[in-house]
């Protein structure tokens, strides 16, 4: 299938892998598209299984069908969405000549973290991350695991020393979340901040304090 290649300056690669926390990845996808960002999406086989388990979501197998399904679910079409298969080595993501400006792995499984840390390039997700690192672009990893073993921590240290951002899915609660969506947005907002993508989800620290004071005054 012929695909248009977008300008790397407005393209973010997003990988969903087999860790729990698909809500984070899908919400991030929705926010990126709503902001007019072009997205290259990779969904691992394990991620498809987790999507079905956590969200009862059966993602269509074909790239175009899957993209249409997700665009409809996200309710936006400002940005463009292209989905690449795990071994689609002709994808722009596989080469430094067409590298996107940033890549996010959300959620990031420990298997994916390991593959990226050792540079295995065993599938398109690992290869795309390898390209991002070698081309010195922004790589954000959102691990969702607990507890972390020494192996996990060593791999995170390796990647952090290479300039990657380890943004673990450890939401705060000082914003007094009332729904699961509030908890998810806490992490997604931090990812968007690092990507320098404008958004209006969540409240920042000063806003939280002001809202709290107003609420107390109204009682």
C-alpha positions, -999 to +999 in steps of 0.1 A: +000+000+000+014+034-009+015+059+019+022+096+019+052+105+040+046+134+063+070+161+074+090+147+103+087+180+121+050+174+127+051+136+131+052+117+164+056+080+165+035+061+191+039+025+201+014+005+221+031-025+237+020-053+259+019-036+293-012-028+312-024+007+308-039+009+273-060+038+285-029+060+286-019+052+251-053+057+235-059+090+254-025+102+242-034+092+206-066+112+209-049+143+223-021+142+196-047+139+168-068+167+183-037+189+184-032+184+146-002+161+150+005+134+124+009+101+141+028+069+131+012+042+152+026+007+160+006-018+179+023-050+191+006-084+191+007-083+229-009-048+229-038-061+209-044-088+235-042-062+263-066-039+244-091-068+243-087-076+280-087-041+294-111-023+271-130-051+252-115-036+221-110-058+190-087-038+168-091-047+131-062-064+115-056-043+085-038-010+088-064+011+070-093-005+088-075-002+122-068+035+115-104+042+106-116+024+137-093+044+160-100+077+143-137+071+149-131+062+185-109+093+190-136+115+175-111+137+157-094+139+123-073+170+126-041+151+126-034+121+103-029+085+115-009+058+098-005+023+113+025+001+106+028-036+112+054-051+135+077-062+107+070-035+081+106-027+075+098-003+046+080+020+070+096+055+073+102+047+110+129+022+101+153+047+086+170+078+098+163+095+065+126+099+075+128+099+113+098+116+132+106+144+156+097+122+186+086+087+197+066+076+227+061+040+238+030+041+259+025+018+277+060+003+276+064-033+285+096-045+301+103-067+271+101-037+248+122-016+273+149-044+272+149-047+234+154-009+231+181-007+257+202-034+240+195-022+205+181-055+193+159-040+165+140-073+165+107-056+154+096-022+141+090-008+175+126-016+187+141-005+154+121+028+154+134+035+189+169+027+178+166+052+149+153+078+173+182+073+196+209+073+169+194+104+153+192+121+187+155+128+186+132+126+216+123+092+230+097+090+258+091+056+275+061+051+297+067+019+317+037+005+336+052-022+359+056-027+396+079-034+413+108-028+391+136-054+392+173-045+391+172-056+354+144-031+346+162-003+365+195-010+347+178-008+314+161+024+324+194+039+335+210+029+302+183+047+283+182+077+305+220+081+300+213+081+263+189+110+267+156+091+268+128+103+291+116+076+315+081+088+323+066+060+344+029+057+347+029+069+384+001+094+386-001+120+414-032+126+434-027+162+446-051+173+419-078+153+436-089+130+408-125+119+408-125+095+379-102+070+362-100+095+333-086+122+357-058+098+367-051+089+331-050+126+321-024+133+348+001+111+330-009+120+294-006+158+302+030+152+313+038+134+281+022+162+260+043+187+280+075+169+271+064+167+235+056+205+236+021+197+223-005+223+235-033+208+255-060+218+281-062+186+301-055+184+338-046+213+361-012+226+369+001+231+404-008+268+407-043+262+392-049+233+416-041+255+447-064+283+434-092+259+427-089+244+462-090+278+479-121+288+459-138+255+468-131+261+505-144+296+503-177+285+488-184+260+517 
